Every structure is written in C-alpha cells, then in structure tokens.
C-alpha cells in the first residue's frame, strides 16, 4: 500500500500513519522520503500498471462490475483509456 502524503498537516499524518502503520501492518511499513519528481514517476507507473492490468482483465473476461463502472465497456476502455495510456507510455 502506498500513501502519497507530504505530512503537511500533523493531524492528518497522525491519522494516516496511525491507522496504516500501527494497526494494519505493524512490522510491514517502510517509510521513505521521495522528491516530487520521484513521486510523480511513481504515480505514472501506478497508473500505467493499472491500465495494463485492466486490459488483461478485460481480455480474459475477468473485469467484473467495478471495471465496467469505472472504465466502461471493453470498447470504451480500449478507445478512451488503453489507447491513450499506451500512446503516452512509449
């Protein structure tokens, strides 16, 4: 699980790290400081991986209602999401 938060508000930081770090994953949390450039690259990578995973799910007919609600039908997904993502990825 990735948490994208810049620690701008102490009460929000405490709530995020308290819930995620202390309660859910006691020994599995690793915090790293990143630059804004690294943060943006991580977000782009997450986005592209999500689109490619959705493409695999649509191809194997394992997309389910969540994918259909978010991306639309397989045709809309390919036209609006997959095509744009692949064009920008390469």
Beta strands, then each sheet from edge to edge (+ up, - down):
end
